[in-house]
Amino acid sequence: MQQYSRQTLTRVKDAMIRLYRCEKGAEGLEKLLIIGAIVIPLLGLLIIFRGKITDWTQDMWGDVQDDSESYDPDF
């Protein structure tokens, strides 16, 4: 087994303490968790109601097309 010097062990210990106390990544992780908490339920709702949403958008698009066909610019 390889023996490490006291100085090397102290450096490793200090690096581990710095890594443990570092909060740079915590803010990014918190943002990611918040976004995930919003996006995942919305995605679930879109998947559950996709048939109704599709029907609704097709009906609305049909209304837009009907209105555009009856549009008279001279009126």
SEBATOR-506805 format. One record per atom (N, C-alpha, C, CB): residue number from 1; residue in one letter; atom name; z, x, y. Coordinates in steps of 0.05 Angstrom, whole numbers, m for minus. Atoms other than C-alpha are relative to their C-alpha. Glycine has a CB too. Layout:
@n:NUM | res:a | atom:CA | zz:Z | xx:X | yy:Y
...
END
This chain:
@n:1 | res:m | atom:N | zz:0 | xx:17 | yy:m24
@n:1 | res:m | atom:CA | zz:0 | xx:0 | yy:0
@n:1 | res:m | atom:C | zz:0 | xx:18 | yy:25
@n:1 | res:m | atom:CB | zz:24 | xx:m19 | yy:0
@n:2 | res:q | atom:N | zz:3 | xx:m16 | yy:m24
@n:2 | res:q | atom:CA | zz:m19 | xx:25 | yy:68
@n:2 | res:q | atom:C | zz:24 | xx:m6 | yy:19
@n:2 | res:q | atom:CB | zz:m27 | xx:m7 | yy:14
@n:3 | res:q | atom:N | zz:m22 | xx:4 | yy:m18
@n:3 | res:q | atom:CA | zz:37 | xx:36 | yy:117
@n:3 | res:q | atom:C | zz:m10 | xx:m1 | yy:28
@n:3 | res:q | atom:CB | zz:21 | xx:22 | yy:m4
@n:4 | res:y | atom:N | zz:8 | xx:2 | yy:m28
@n:4 | res:y | atom:CA | zz:30 | xx:14 | yy:188
@n:4 | res:y | atom:C | zz:21 | xx:12 | yy:18
@n:4 | res:y | atom:CB | zz:m5 | xx:m30 | yy:7
@n:5 | res:s | atom:N | zz:m19 | xx:m11 | yy:m19
@n:5 | res:s | atom:CA | zz:61 | xx:48 | yy:247
@n:5 | res:s | atom:C | zz:14 | xx:m22 | yy:15
@n:5 | res:s | atom:CB | zz:m14 | xx:20 | yy:19
@n:6 | res:r | atom:N | zz:m15 | xx:19 | yy:m15
@n:6 | res:r | atom:CA | zz:113 | xx:13 | yy:288
@n:6 | res:r | atom:C | zz:m15 | xx:m10 | yy:24
@n:6 | res:r | atom:CB | zz:27 | xx:13 | yy:9
@n:7 | res:q | atom:N | zz:16 | xx:7 | yy:m23
@n:7 | res:q | atom:CA | zz:66 | xx:14 | yy:348
@n:7 | res:q | atom:C | zz:m21 | xx:m20 | yy:m7
@n:7 | res:q | atom:CB | zz:m12 | xx:26 | yy:12
@n:8 | res:t | atom:N | zz:21 | xx:18 | yy:9
@n:8 | res:t | atom:CA | zz:11 | xx:m21 | yy:309
@n:8 | res:t | atom:C | zz:12 | xx:m28 | yy:m5
@n:8 | res:t | atom:CB | zz:m14 | xx:10 | yy:m25
@n:9 | res:l | atom:N | zz:m13 | xx:25 | yy:6
@n:9 | res:l | atom:CA | zz:59 | xx:m75 | yy:285
@n:9 | res:l | atom:C | zz:9 | xx:m14 | yy:26
@n:9 | res:l | atom:CB | zz:24 | xx:4 | yy:m18
@n:10 | res:t | atom:N | zz:m8 | xx:11 | yy:m26
@n:10 | res:t | atom:CA | zz:85 | xx:m85 | yy:356
@n:10 | res:t | atom:C | zz:m24 | xx:m12 | yy:14
@n:10 | res:t | atom:CB | zz:13 | xx:22 | yy:18
@n:11 | res:r | atom:N | zz:24 | xx:10 | yy:m13
@n:11 | res:r | atom:CA | zz:14 | xx:m93 | yy:382
@n:11 | res:r | atom:C | zz:m10 | xx:m26 | yy:m13
@n:11 | res:r | atom:CB | zz:m23 | xx:21 | yy:m1
@n:12 | res:v | atom:N | zz:9 | xx:24 | yy:15
@n:12 | res:v | atom:CA | zz:m3 | xx:m144 | yy:328
@n:12 | res:v | atom:C | zz:19 | xx:m23 | yy:7
@n:12 | res:v | atom:CB | zz:0 | xx:5 | yy:m31
@n:13 | res:k | atom:N | zz:m20 | xx:21 | yy:m7
@n:13 | res:k | atom:CA | zz:62 | xx:m182 | yy:343
@n:13 | res:k | atom:C | zz:m5 | xx:m10 | yy:28
@n:13 | res:k | atom:CB | zz:28 | xx:11 | yy:m2
@n:14 | res:d | atom:N | zz:6 | xx:8 | yy:m28
@n:14 | res:d | atom:CA | zz:46 | xx:m183 | yy:418
@n:14 | res:d | atom:C | zz:m25 | xx:m17 | yy:2
@n:14 | res:d | atom:CB | zz:m2 | xx:25 | yy:18
@n:15 | res:a | atom:N | zz:25 | xx:15 | yy:0
@n:15 | res:a | atom:CA | zz:m25 | xx:m207 | yy:405
@n:15 | res:a | atom:C | zz:5 | xx:m28 | yy:m11
@n:15 | res:a | atom:CB | zz:m21 | xx:15 | yy:m16
@n:16 | res:m | atom:N | zz:m5 | xx:26 | yy:12
@n:16 | res:m | atom:CA | zz:1 | xx:m263 | yy:361
@n:16 | res:m | atom:C | zz:16 | xx:m18 | yy:19
@n:16 | res:m | atom:CB | zz:16 | xx:3 | yy:m26
@n:17 | res:i | atom:N | zz:m15 | xx:15 | yy:m20
@n:17 | res:i | atom:CA | zz:51 | xx:m284 | yy:415
@n:17 | res:i | atom:C | zz:m18 | xx:m10 | yy:22
@n:17 | res:i | atom:CB | zz:23 | xx:17 | yy:11
@n:18 | res:r | atom:N | zz:19 | xx:8 | yy:m20
@n:18 | res:r | atom:CA | zz:m4 | xx:m285 | yy:467
@n:18 | res:r | atom:C | zz:m18 | xx:m22 | yy:m9
@n:18 | res:r | atom:CB | zz:m17 | xx:24 | yy:9
@n:19 | res:l | atom:N | zz:18 | xx:21 | yy:11
@n:19 | res:l | atom:CA | zz:m49 | xx:m326 | yy:422
@n:19 | res:l | atom:C | zz:15 | xx:m26 | yy:m3
@n:19 | res:l | atom:CB | zz:m10 | xx:9 | yy:m28
@n:20 | res:y | atom:N | zz:m16 | xx:24 | yy:3
@n:20 | res:y | atom:CA | zz:7 | xx:m375 | yy:408
@n:20 | res:y | atom:C | zz:5 | xx:m14 | yy:27
@n:20 | res:y | atom:CB | zz:27 | xx:6 | yy:m14
@n:21 | res:r | atom:N | zz:m7 | xx:12 | yy:m27
@n:21 | res:r | atom:CA | zz:23 | xx:m385 | yy:482
@n:21 | res:r | atom:C | zz:m25 | xx:m6 | yy:16
@n:21 | res:r | atom:CB | zz:17 | xx:20 | yy:15
@n:22 | res:c | atom:N | zz:24 | xx:4 | yy:m15
@n:22 | res:c | atom:CA | zz:m49 | xx:m387 | yy:505
@n:22 | res:c | atom:C | zz:m7 | xx:m30 | yy:0
@n:22 | res:c | atom:CB | zz:m24 | xx:16 | yy:m11
@n:23 | res:e | atom:N | zz:6 | xx:28 | yy:m2
@n:23 | res:e | atom:CA | zz:m68 | xx:m456 | yy:531
@n:23 | res:e | atom:C | zz:m29 | xx:m5 | yy:10
@n:23 | res:e | atom:CB | zz:19 | xx:m13 | yy:19
@n:24 | res:k | atom:N | zz:27 | xx:3 | yy:m9
@n:24 | res:k | atom:CA | zz:m141 | xx:m444 | yy:550
@n:24 | res:k | atom:C | zz:m16 | xx:m20 | yy:m17
@n:24 | res:k | atom:CB | zz:m14 | xx:27 | yy:0
@n:25 | res:g | atom:N | zz:15 | xx:18 | yy:17
@n:25 | res:g | atom:CA | zz:m168 | xx:m481 | yy:490
@n:25 | res:g | atom:C | zz:12 | xx:m28 | yy:m2
@n:25 | res:g | atom:CB | zz:m1 | xx:12 | yy:m28
@n:26 | res:a | atom:N | zz:m14 | xx:25 | yy:2
@n:26 | res:a | atom:CA | zz:m117 | xx:m537 | yy:494
@n:26 | res:a | atom:C | zz:m13 | xx:m21 | yy:17
@n:26 | res:a | atom:CB | zz:29 | xx:3 | yy:7
@n:27 | res:e | atom:N | zz:12 | xx:19 | yy:m19
@n:27 | res:e | atom:CA | zz:m150 | xx:m570 | yy:554
@n:27 | res:e | atom:C | zz:m27 | xx:m10 | yy:m11
@n:27 | res:e | atom:CB | zz:m5 | xx:13 | yy:28
@n:28 | res:g | atom:N | zz:25 | xx:8 | yy:12
@n:28 | res:g | atom:CA | zz:m218 | xx:m570 | yy:520
@n:28 | res:g | atom:C | zz:4 | xx:m18 | yy:m24
@n:28 | res:g | atom:CB | zz:m17 | xx:24 | yy:m7
@n:29 | res:l | atom:N | zz:m6 | xx:17 | yy:24
@n:29 | res:l | atom:CA | zz:m189 | xx:m598 | yy:456
@n:29 | res:l | atom:C | zz:10 | xx:m27 | yy:8
@n:29 | res:l | atom:CB | zz:21 | xx:14 | yy:m17
@n:30 | res:e | atom:N | zz:m10 | xx:26 | yy:m10
@n:30 | res:e | atom:CA | zz:m153 | xx:m653 | yy:495
@n:30 | res:e | atom:C | zz:m23 | xx:m17 | yy:9
@n:30 | res:e | atom:CB | zz:21 | xx:4 | yy:22
@n:31 | res:k | atom:N | zz:23 | xx:15 | yy:m10
@n:31 | res:k | atom:CA | zz:m218 | xx:m673 | yy:529
@n:31 | res:k | atom:C | zz:m17 | xx:m10 | yy:m24
@n:31 | res:k | atom:CB | zz:m18 | xx:18 | yy:18
@n:32 | res:l | atom:N | zz:16 | xx:8 | yy:23
@n:32 | res:l | atom:CA | zz:m254 | xx:m674 | yy:462
@n:32 | res:l | atom:C | zz:14 | xx:m23 | yy:m15
@n:32 | res:l | atom:CB | zz:m3 | xx:24 | yy:m19
@n:33 | res:l | atom:N | zz:m14 | xx:21 | yy:13
@n:33 | res:l | atom:CA | zz:m200 | xx:m718 | yy:431
@n:33 | res:l | atom:C | zz:m1 | xx:m26 | yy:15
@n:33 | res:l | atom:CB | zz:30 | xx:8 | yy:m4
@n:34 | res:i | atom:N | zz:2 | xx:24 | yy:m16
@n:34 | res:i | atom:CA | zz:m202 | xx:m767 | yy:489
@n:34 | res:i | atom:C | zz:m28 | xx:m12 | yy:m2
@n:34 | res:i | atom:CB | zz:6 | xx:7 | yy:30
@n:35 | res:i | atom:N | zz:28 | xx:10 | yy:3
@n:35 | res:i | atom:CA | zz:m278 | xx:m772 | yy:485
@n:35 | res:i | atom:C | zz:m4 | xx:m12 | yy:m27
@n:35 | res:i | atom:CB | zz:m20 | xx:23 | yy:5
@n:36 | res:g | atom:N | zz:2 | xx:11 | yy:28
@n:36 | res:g | atom:CA | zz:m273 | xx:m782 | yy:410
@n:36 | res:g | atom:C | zz:14 | xx:m26 | yy:m2
@n:36 | res:g | atom:CB | zz:11 | xx:20 | yy:m20
@n:37 | res:a | atom:N | zz:m15 | xx:25 | yy:2
@n:37 | res:a | atom:CA | zz:m221 | xx:m836 | yy:419
@n:37 | res:a | atom:C | zz:m15 | xx:m23 | yy:14
@n:37 | res:a | atom:CB | zz:27 | xx:3 | yy:13
@n:38 | res:i | atom:N | zz:16 | xx:20 | yy:m13
@n:38 | res:i | atom:CA | zz:m270 | xx:m873 | yy:465
@n:38 | res:i | atom:C | zz:m26 | xx:m5 | yy:m15
@n:38 | res:i | atom:CB | zz:m6 | xx:8 | yy:29
@n:39 | res:v | atom:N | zz:27 | xx:3 | yy:11
@n:39 | res:v | atom:CA | zz:m336 | xx:m860 | yy:430
@n:39 | res:v | atom:C | zz:1 | xx:m12 | yy:m28
@n:39 | res:v | atom:CB | zz:m13 | xx:28 | yy:m1
@n:40 | res:i | atom:N | zz:0 | xx:10 | yy:27
@n:40 | res:i | atom:CA | zz:m316 | xx:m874 | yy:358
@n:40 | res:i | atom:C | zz:4 | xx:m30 | yy:m2
@n:40 | res:i | atom:CB | zz:23 | xx:14 | yy:m16
@n:41 | res:p | atom:N | zz:m1 | xx:30 | yy:1
@n:41 | res:p | atom:CA | zz:m292 | xx:m946 | yy:369
@n:41 | res:p | atom:C | zz:m25 | xx:m13 | yy:11
@n:41 | res:p | atom:CB | zz:25 | xx:m9 | yy:16
@n:42 | res:l | atom:N | zz:24 | xx:12 | yy:m10
@n:42 | res:l | atom:CA | zz:m353 | xx:m960 | yy:412
@n:42 | res:l | atom:C | zz:m23 | xx:2 | yy:m20
@n:42 | res:l | atom:CB | zz:m8 | xx:14 | yy:27
@n:43 | res:l | atom:N | zz:20 | xx:m3 | yy:21
@n:43 | res:l | atom:CA | zz:m398 | xx:m933 | yy:358
@n:43 | res:l | atom:C | zz:4 | xx:m20 | yy:m22
@n:43 | res:l | atom:CB | zz:0 | xx:29 | yy:m10
@n:44 | res:g | atom:N | zz:m6 | xx:19 | yy:20
@n:44 | res:g | atom:CA | zz:m363 | xx:m976 | yy:308
@n:44 | res:g | atom:C | zz:m8 | xx:m28 | yy:8
@n:44 | res:g | atom:CB | zz:30 | xx:0 | yy:m7
@n:45 | res:l | atom:N | zz:8 | xx:26 | yy:m10
@n:45 | res:l | atom:CA | zz:m374 | xx:m1038 | yy:351
@n:45 | res:l | atom:C | zz:m30 | xx:m3 | yy:0
@n:45 | res:l | atom:CB | zz:11 | xx:m5 | yy:28
@n:46 | res:l | atom:N | zz:29 | xx:1 | yy:0
@n:46 | res:l | atom:CA | zz:m447 | xx:m1021 | yy:360
@n:46 | res:l | atom:C | zz:m12 | xx:m4 | yy:m28
@n:46 | res:l | atom:CB | zz:m12 | xx:25 | yy:12
@n:47 | res:i | atom:N | zz:10 | xx:2 | yy:27
@n:47 | res:i | atom:CA | zz:m456 | xx:m1014 | yy:285
@n:47 | res:i | atom:C | zz:6 | xx:m28 | yy:m11
@n:47 | res:i | atom:CB | zz:13 | xx:21 | yy:m18
@n:48 | res:i | atom:N | zz:m8 | xx:27 | yy:10
@n:48 | res:i | atom:CA | zz:m418 | xx:m1079 | yy:269
@n:48 | res:i | atom:C | zz:m18 | xx:m22 | yy:12
@n:48 | res:i | atom:CB | zz:29 | xx:m5 | yy:7
@n:49 | res:f | atom:N | zz:14 | xx:22 | yy:m13
@n:49 | res:f | atom:CA | zz:m455 | xx:m1121 | yy:321
@n:49 | res:f | atom:C | zz:m29 | xx:7 | yy:6
@n:49 | res:f | atom:CB | zz:14 | xx:m6 | yy:26
@n:50 | res:r | atom:N | zz:27 | xx:m9 | yy:m5
@n:50 | res:r | atom:CA | zz:m523 | xx:m1086 | yy:317
@n:50 | res:r | atom:C | zz:m20 | xx:m23 | yy:m2
@n:50 | res:r | atom:CB | zz:m8 | xx:22 | yy:m19
@n:51 | res:g | atom:N | zz:18 | xx:23 | yy:3
@n:51 | res:g | atom:CA | zz:m558 | xx:m1150 | yy:293
@n:51 | res:g | atom:C | zz:0 | xx:m18 | yy:24
@n:51 | res:g | atom:CB | zz:6 | xx:m16 | yy:m25
@n:52 | res:k | atom:N | zz:m3 | xx:18 | yy:m23
@n:52 | res:k | atom:CA | zz:m531 | xx:m1192 | yy:350
@n:52 | res:k | atom:C | zz:m11 | xx:14 | yy:25
@n:52 | res:k | atom:CB | zz:29 | xx:m8 | yy:4
@n:53 | res:i | atom:N | zz:10 | xx:m15 | yy:m23
@n:53 | res:i | atom:CA | zz:m546 | xx:m1137 | yy:401
@n:53 | res:i | atom:C | zz:m30 | xx:1 | yy:0
@n:53 | res:i | atom:CB | zz:12 | xx:29 | yy:0
@n:54 | res:t | atom:N | zz:29 | xx:m1 | yy:2
@n:54 | res:t | atom:CA | zz:m617 | xx:m1131 | yy:375
@n:54 | res:t | atom:C | zz:m12 | xx:m27 | yy:8
@n:54 | res:t | atom:CB | zz:m9 | xx:8 | yy:m29
@n:55 | res:d | atom:N | zz:10 | xx:27 | yy:m6
@n:55 | res:d | atom:CA | zz:m628 | xx:m1206 | yy:379
@n:55 | res:d | atom:C | zz:2 | xx:m5 | yy:30
@n:55 | res:d | atom:CB | zz:15 | xx:m22 | yy:m15
@n:56 | res:w | atom:N | zz:m4 | xx:5 | yy:m28
@n:56 | res:w | atom:CA | zz:m599 | xx:m1209 | yy:449
@n:56 | res:w | atom:C | zz:m20 | xx:16 | yy:17
@n:56 | res:w | atom:CB | zz:29 | xx:9 | yy:8
@n:57 | res:t | atom:N | zz:19 | xx:m16 | yy:m16
@n:57 | res:t | atom:CA | zz:m642 | xx:m1152 | yy:476
@n:57 | res:t | atom:C | zz:m29 | xx:m9 | yy:m4
@n:57 | res:t | atom:CB | zz:2 | xx:30 | yy:m8
@n:58 | res:q | atom:N | zz:27 | xx:11 | yy:4
@n:58 | res:q | atom:CA | zz:m705 | xx:m1181 | yy:444
@n:58 | res:q | atom:C | zz:m4 | xx:m26 | yy:16
@n:58 | res:q | atom:CB | zz:m5 | xx:m5 | yy:m30
@n:59 | res:d | atom:N | zz:2 | xx:25 | yy:m16
@n:59 | res:d | atom:CA | zz:m690 | xx:m1249 | yy:476
@n:59 | res:d | atom:C | zz:m3 | xx:6 | yy:30
@n:59 | res:d | atom:CB | zz:25 | xx:m17 | yy:m4
@n:60 | res:m | atom:N | zz:1 | xx:m7 | yy:m28
@n:60 | res:m | atom:CA | zz:m678 | xx:m1216 | yy:544
@n:60 | res:m | atom:C | zz:m28 | xx:12 | yy:6
@n:60 | res:m | atom:CB | zz:22 | xx:20 | yy:7
@n:61 | res:w | atom:N | zz:27 | xx:m12 | yy:m4
@n:61 | res:w | atom:CA | zz:m743 | xx:m1175 | yy:537
@n:61 | res:w | atom:C | zz:m21 | xx:m21 | yy:0
@n:61 | res:w | atom:CB | zz:m5 | xx:21 | yy:m21
@n:62 | res:g | atom:N | zz:19 | xx:22 | yy:0
@n:62 | res:g | atom:CA | zz:m781 | xx:m1238 | yy:519
@n:62 | res:g | atom:C | zz:1 | xx:m16 | yy:26
@n:62 | res:g | atom:CB | zz:6 | xx:m19 | yy:m23
@n:63 | res:d | atom:N | zz:m2 | xx:14 | yy:m26
@n:63 | res:d | atom:CA | zz:m754 | xx:m1272 | yy:582
@n:63 | res:d | atom:C | zz:m14 | xx:16 | yy:22
@n:63 | res:d | atom:CB | zz:30 | xx:m5 | yy:7
@n:64 | res:v | atom:N | zz:12 | xx:m17 | yy:m20
@n:64 | res:v | atom:CA | zz:m776 | xx:m1213 | yy:624
@n:64 | res:v | atom:C | zz:m31 | xx:m1 | yy:m2
@n:64 | res:v | atom:CB | zz:9 | xx:30 | yy:m3
@n:65 | res:q | atom:N | zz:29 | xx:2 | yy:4
@n:65 | res:q | atom:CA | zz:m846 | xx:m1215 | yy:593
@n:65 | res:q | atom:C | zz:m11 | xx:m27 | yy:9
@n:65 | res:q | atom:CB | zz:m7 | xx:5 | yy:m29
@n:66 | res:d | atom:N | zz:8 | xx:27 | yy:m8
@n:66 | res:d | atom:CA | zz:m851 | xx:m1291 | yy:604
@n:66 | res:d | atom:C | zz:m1 | xx:m2 | yy:31
@n:66 | res:d | atom:CB | zz:18 | xx:m21 | yy:m12
@n:67 | res:d | atom:N | zz:m1 | xx:1 | yy:m30
@n:67 | res:d | atom:CA | zz:m830 | xx:m1283 | yy:677
@n:67 | res:d | atom:C | zz:m23 | xx:17 | yy:12
@n:67 | res:d | atom:CB | zz:27 | xx:10 | yy:9
@n:68 | res:s | atom:N | zz:21 | xx:m17 | yy:m11
@n:68 | res:s | atom:CA | zz:m880 | xx:m1227 | yy:688
@n:68 | res:s | atom:C | zz:m28 | xx:m12 | yy:m3
@n:68 | res:s | atom:CB | zz:1 | xx:28 | yy:m13
@n:69 | res:e | atom:N | zz:25 | xx:13 | yy:4
@n:69 | res:e | atom:CA | zz:m937 | xx:m1268 | yy:659
@n:69 | res:e | atom:C | zz:m5 | xx:m23 | yy:20
@n:69 | res:e | atom:CB | zz:m2 | xx:m10 | yy:m29
@n:70 | res:s | atom:N | zz:3 | xx:23 | yy:m19
@n:70 | res:s | atom:CA | zz:m923 | xx:m1326 | yy:706
@n:70 | res:s | atom:C | zz:2 | xx:9 | yy:29
@n:70 | res:s | atom:CB | zz:21 | xx:m21 | yy:m6
@n:71 | res:y | atom:N | zz:m3 | xx:m10 | yy:m27
@n:71 | res:y | atom:CA | zz:m916 | xx:m1281 | yy:767
@n:71 | res:y | atom:C | zz:m27 | xx:m2 | yy:15
@n:71 | res:y | atom:CB | zz:10 | xx:29 | yy:0
@n:72 | res:d | atom:N | zz:24 | xx:2 | yy:m17
@n:72 | res:d | atom:CA | zz:m966 | xx:m1296 | yy:822
@n:72 | res:d | atom:C | zz:6 | xx:14 | yy:26
@n:72 | res:d | atom:CB | zz:m7 | xx:m31 | yy:5
@n:73 | res:p | atom:N | zz:m6 | xx:m16 | yy:m24
@n:73 | res:p | atom:CA | zz:m967 | xx:m1243 | yy:877
@n:73 | res:p | atom:C | zz:m9 | xx:m14 | yy:25
@n:73 | res:p | atom:CB | zz:m13 | xx:26 | yy:m2
@n:74 | res:d | atom:N | zz:9 | xx:15 | yy:m24
@n:74 | res:d | atom:CA | zz:m1003 | xx:m1291 | yy:924
@n:74 | res:d | atom:C | zz:18 | xx:m23 | yy:8
@n:74 | res:d | atom:CB | zz:m28 | xx:m10 | yy:m4
@n:75 | res:f | atom:N | zz:m17 | xx:23 | yy:m5
@n:75 | res:f | atom:CA | zz:m949 | xx:m1343 | yy:920
@n:75 | res:f | atom:C | zz:20 | xx:6 | yy:21
@n:75 | res:f | atom:CB | zz:14 | xx:m8 | yy:m24
END
